[in-house]
Amino acid sequence: MKMLALLKAAPLLAACVLAKANLPAIPDDLTTPFQQRLAIYGPNSVSIGWNTYTQLNQSCVQYGTSSDSLSKRSCALVKPTTYPTSRTYENVVVLTDLTPGLTYYYKIVSTNSTVDHFLSPRTPGDKTPFSFNAVIDLGVYGEDGFTIAGDKTKKDTIPSINPALNHTTIGRLANTVDDYEFVIHPGDFAYADDWFLTLDNLLDGENAYQAILENFYTQLAPIAGRKPYMASPGNHEAACQEIPFTTGLCPDGQKNFTDFMHRFGQTMPTAFPSVSANYTAQILANQARNLAAPPFWYSFEYGLAHVVMINTETDFDDAPSGQGGSAGLNGGPFGTQNQQLQFLEADLASVDRAVTPWVIVAGHRPWYTAGKTCGPCQEAFEPLFYKYGVDLGVFGHVHNAQRFLPVYDGTPDPKGMEDPKAPMYIVSGAAGNIEGLSSLGEEQPEFTAFADDESYSYSTIRVLDENNLQVDFVDSVSGEILDSATLFKGHTERFVRQS
């Protein structure tokens, strides 16, 4: 019987022995730029990041206001970086002194690159209406990832992907690229740490992890190379596998948010200098700049919005992905004790609502959700959200779509959507990945205004004017608006302090 069992298992064992990760082909021209990504770097500046399969002697970008006349040139001040297990090098160039709200054309200097373009950031206080997308928990498309074909709860079975990228959320973002001005993505990129869910990867984990990252960021480039793509971390960035207490098995290059730091560490901003006439606001904004630790926590301003990206994984008491945290990932720290919370308080306290009335904070793990909540996150961050009048909290981690009425400490604000003191919260975690969607379950918070666990989706946040903010949930497949709500805020106080 044992021999018969071994004979039956032989084909599977042979397949495992031959299993190889699906690494992308290395181009003949090693200067070819891949995985392009833009970010809002300052009030009049944009960073351009990209990867190459060789270390360039100098990383440069040509740019201008016409595709036919790229008369300006900017080069990196530091050499490209890499890390153990990576096959590529990270290049970053910052373009400064840009005219706000103007289309610029750029070409990464290479023997094999093309011209692309972006809209330069709007000046803080610019009253022009605009929209941006919140995309969270997004995984790779293709044989290692996700598609809409067949059972939505399972990974796809398509063996290859056309570079045109008709990938539900990524495809929808590409097809509507002229309809929004930037993207925020607070956590969970690629799901490379789920490499073991694909049979081909079982005996090639180190390469599989890198292959998924390379595939994902190449797929994302048509969006991230056109629109600023603002990132902060999630649990799937922490290590080469998310199985609790196994991160010690990861090679050094795949521990402790290494790829995330290399990919986004030099492209994200710190915090903007205050343009308020209030001297205290200026001092607080400078404090926030000194306390920021991009890409883990930082802020930026765009038109009528002040946007803060936070790290719900490490660097606060009992942080789930921190040292000794409940996730068993042992990440961080990335600042001194309480630095992130000190940053957040200084940053929020500096906001002059006469300039940027809307305050939006985005992080990965939610504390309001029909699912597992993050108690330590709530304890660390919610009091500051309320004290300084945050208008909207954007989260993911739970793979579905949820919108809640304004709430503080579990109690709904009596004013609802009409000038509440408490923040409005959304969970926008249904962008699509190898793990599928999460069921809402039977128990949902009483202040739930919308919930959907059957559609892949993302959120569009529309800054309409000083007093009206619209949040839409968009079906990634059809483009249908699944839910739409408008928050009204009077914003009569320049500097909000609530007890």
N, C-alpha and C positions, 0 to 999 in steps of 0.2 A: 504493500500500500504506500509506504514512504517513497519507494522508487517511482511508482506511478504518479504520485503527487509532484515529484521533482521533474518528471518528464513533461507533465502538463504545465508546470511553471517555467520551463526552460525558455519558451519564446519571450515571456515577459521579462525574465532575467536578462536575456540577450538584449532586449530593447533598452533596458535600464543601463547596461554596460556601455551601449553605444550612444546613450543620451547626450545631447549637446545643446547648450543654450543657443538661442537664435540671435547671435550677434549680427548687427548690421555690417554690410560690406564696407571696408575701408576704401575711400575713393583713390583713384590714381593721382589726382592733384591734392596733395595733403594740405594745401593752404585753403581749400574750399571751406567756407563758413557753414556751420550747422547750428541748429538749436538756438537761433537768434531770439533775443528777448530785450525788450525796452523797459524802462522804468522812469517814473517821475523822480528826478534826483534833487531838484531844487526849484525855486520859484520861476527860473528861466532856463532850466537845464534838464537834459534827458540823458540817461545812461544807455549805452548799447552794449549788450553782452552777447558773446557767441563762442562756440567751441570749434576747435580744429584738431585734426589727428596728428599734428606736429606742433612743436613750439615755435611760434613766429619770432623772428628777431625783433620785430616791432609791430604792434597792433595799431592800425590806423583806420579812420573813417573819413571819406570825402562827403561833403554835404552842401546843400544850398537850397534856395527857394524855387529852383527850376530843375527839372530832371535833365535838362540839356546843359546845365551850367553848375556843376558841383565845385564851386570855386573855393570853398573853405575846406580845411583839413584839420583833424584833431587826432592826436596819438596818445596812447596809454602812457602813464607816468611810471608804471611798474610792468615787469615782464609777466607773461601769461603764467598761470599757476595750474598745478595738477595735484593728484594725491595717489597713494598706493591703491592699486586695482583699477584706476581709471585709465581708459585708453585715449582720452582727449585732454586738451588744455583749455582753460577758461580765459577768454580775452574780454577786457572791459575798456571802453572809451567813453568819456563824458563830454557831451556837447554843451557848451555854456553860452550865455548871452543871447539866447533865442528870443525872437519876438513872440509874445504870447498869442496863442490862438491862431497860429499860422501853419500852413502845410509846408513841411520840409522834406526834401528828398535826400536819401543817403545811399552810399555804396561802401560796403566793407572792402578795404583794400586787399585784393587777392587776385590771383590769375584766373579765378573762376567764381565770380560773384555778380549779382545783378543789382539794379537800382530799386529801392523800396521807398516808402514814405510814411510820415507820421504827422499828427497834429501836435504842435508844441503846447505845453500846459497853459491853462487859463490862469490869469492873475488872481490871487486871493482877493475876494470881494467882487469879482466880475459877476454881474447879475444875469448873464446869458444862461438860459435853461440848458441842462445837459443830462445825460444818463450814463450809468456805468453798470457793469454786470458783476454779480457775486457768484463765483464758481468754486465749489468746494468738493472734495472727495472725488477727484477725477482721475481715472486710470487709463492705461494704454489700450489702444485698439489693435486688434489682430490676434494672432494665435496665442499670445501670452495674456490677452486681456479681455475686452468686453465689446459686445455689439448688441443691437436690439433683436437680432434674428433668434427665432425660437423662444425658448423659455427664458424670461428676463432674469431669473434668479441664477442662471448659470453663465459661465464664460462662453465666448463664441467658439464656433468650430471653423471659421473661415481661415484658411491657411496663409493668406497673404493680404496685403492692403495696398490699394492704389494710392500713390502720393497725393491725389486730389482730395483724399481724406473726407469721405462722406461718413463721418463718425458721430452720429447723433449730436451730442453737445458741441464737440469741436466743429463738426460740420455746420451746425446752426450758428455758432459764433463766427465762422468764416463767411457764411452766406449773408450775415447781417452786420458785417464788420464796419459799415458806414453809419450804423444806427447808434453806436455807443462810443464813448471816448476813452475809457480805460476799463481794466478788469481788476478786481481784488480776488485773491485766492488764498484764504487763510487755512492752509493745511491740507495734507494728503495729496501728494502728486505721484502719479505713475503706479503706485502700489508695487514697487520693486521688491519689497520685503515679503510679498506673497508668491515669490518665484517658485516655491515648492509645490504650489497647487497645479503646476503644469508638468506632466510626466517627463517631457524632454529635458527638463531642468534638474531632475532629481539628483544627478551625480555631478552637476556642474554649477553649483549655487553661486560661487563667486562671479563667474562670467554671466550667469543668468541675471543676477542683480543689476550688473552694468548694462546688459543688453536691454532690459526693460526700461531703464532710465534713458538710454540713448534713443530708443524707439519713441518713447513718450515725448521727450522734448523736441525731437524732430517733427513729430506730428503737431505739436503745439506751435511751432515756429510761424506758420502762416498767420496766426492771431498775435502771438507775442512779439513778432517782428514788425507788426503794424500798429499795435496798441500797447501803451504801457501796461505791464502785467505785474501787479503789486502782490508780493508773496510774503507769507509768514508760515510758521511750521505747524505740522500736525504729528500725530503719533507715528504715521507711516514713514516719516523722514528720519526716525531716530536711529535705526540700525538695519542690518541686512535681513533680519527676520523679526516678526512681532510676537513670536511665541515667548511668553514670559520667562525671564531668567535664562535665556539661551543666547543673549547677545555676546557673551564671552566667546562663543564659537565664531563670531564674525571676524573677518580679517580687519586689520587696523583701519584700512581705508573705507570701511563700511560701518564704522561705529560712530555714535555720538553726533548725528546730523552732519556728517562730513560732506557728503555731496551737496546737501542743501546750503551749507555755509559757503562752499566753493562756488556754487552756481549763482547765488544771490547776494553773497556777503558784500561785494563791492558795487553792486548795482542799485541797492535800495538806499533811500535817504536816511537822515538822522531825524531831524525835526526842522521845520522852517523858522527862520527868524521872524519875530512878530512885526507886522506892519501897523499894529495898533499905536495910537498916540499915547496910550497909557504906559507909563514907565514900568510899573509893576509887571504888566503883561510882557513887556520886553525882557525883563530880568528872568521871569519864569520860563519864557520860551528858550532863553539861552541855557538855563538849567536843564531843560528837557533835551536840548541838543547834546549836552555833555553826558547825560544819563542814557541816551538812546544806545541801543546795541543791535543795529540792523545786521541780518535780516530777521532777528527775533522780535524786537519791539522798536517801533519808530512811528513817525507820523508825517503827514504831508497835507497841504492845502490846495484846493482846486475850486476856483469860482466861489460859490457860496458854501462850500463844504470843508470841514476839518475832519480828516480821516485818520484814525489811529489803528495800527495793526499791533496786536498783542500776542504773547506766547502763553498758551494755556498748558504747555507740556512741562516746562521746567521753571525754575527761578521764582518760586513762592512756596510757602509752607505746604507740605504734603502734595506737591505737584505730581500728577500721575505718572509722567514719563521722566521725572527727575530721579536723583539718587535715592534709592530705597522706596520709590513711588509704587503705587498699586499696579502699574502696567508692567513692572519688572524690566524696564528698558534702561534704567540707570543713566539717563542723559544729563547733560549740563554739568555744573552751572555755566552760564554765559555772561554773568555779571557778578558784582559783589552782592552781599546779602541785602535783600529788599530793593536792589537797584531798579528792577522792573516796576515795582509799585511806586517807588519814588519818581521814576520817569513819568508814569501815567498820571500821578497827581499833579506834578509840575506842568505837564503838557495840557491836561484838561483845564487847570486853573488859569492858563495863559490865554485861553480862547476868548477873543473879543467878538461877541455875537453881532456887533454892528458891522463887522467885516465878514466873518464866516458864521452865519447863524446856525447852520446844521452841523451837529457833531455826531459822527458815526464811528463806532468802534467795532472792529472785526477780530475774531479769534476762532479757534478750532472747536474746542469742546463746549457744549452748551450747558447751562444750568436750568434752563426751562425747555423741556422736551417730553414727548410721550415716549420715553425710553430711559436709558441709564443716564442720570444727570451727573454733573461734575460738582460735587459738594465743595471740595477745596477751591475750585475756580470761583464759585459763588461767594464763598467767604472772603477770598482775596480781592475780587474785582467789583462785585455788585455795589458795595457801599460807595465806592468812588464814582461809579456810573451815576448813582442817584444824586450824590452830593453836588456833582458838577453838571447835572442836567443833560447827560447823554441822551440824544434823541432816538437813535436806532442802534441795536446790537445785532451783529450778523455772525452766525455760527454755522457749523456743519457737524461732522463726526457721525451723526445719526443719518443713515442713508435714505432720507425721505424729505419731504417739504412740509414745513409747519410755519404758521404765523400766529403770534399771540398778541392779545390786547396789551397795552402798556401795563406793567406790573412791577412791583417792588416788594421784595421779601415775601413772595408768595401771595400778595394781596393785590388784586386788580386796582388800577387807578380809577376812581369814581368818574373821572371826566372822559374815560375811554380815549377815543381818537381825536377829541376836541380839546387841545391845549393841556395835555396831561403833564404832571411833574415826572412821572416814572417813564423809563425807556420802553419803547416798543422793541420786541425781539422777534427774529426769524431764524429758522433752521433751513439752510439751503444745501443739503447734503446729498441730493439725488442726481448729481451730474453723470454718474455711471462709472463703475469699476468692476473688477473681477469678482468682488464679493456680492454684487447685486444690490437690491433694495432692502430696506429694513421695514418690517411690519410695525405699524403704529401700536398694535395691541389694543386691548379693550379699555384701558384706563388712560385718559388724556386729561391734561390740566383743564380746569373749569373755564379758564380764560383763553382757551384755544379758539382762534377765529377761522383758521383754515388748516387742513391737514390732508396730505395725499401720499400714499405709499405704493401707487401703481404706475406712476409716470416718471420717466427720467426728465429732469428739469433743472433749471437754474433761476436766479433772480435778476431782474433788472430794476435798478433803483434810479428813479427820476427826480432830480432836483428841479422843481417847477419854478419856484420863486422863494423869497425869504420865509414864507409861512406855510408852504405846501410841499410835501415830499410823498411821492407815489412809489409803492413797491408792487411789482408784478412778478408772479411765478410763471415762467415760460416753459411749455412742453418742448423738450429738445427735439422730438421727432417731427411734430406737426407745426410747431411755432405758435400753437394756440395759447392764449392767456388762460391759465388755470385759475388764477385768483388775482385780484387787483384791489388795493386799498390805498387811501390817501390819509396821511397824518397831517393834522393842522397844529402848528405851534405859533404862539404869539411872538415869542422871542423879544419880549419887552425889556429884559434885563441884559445889560452888556456882559456882565460877569456873573455867572450863575453860582450861587452857593445855597444849597438846600440842606436842612437838618432833618 
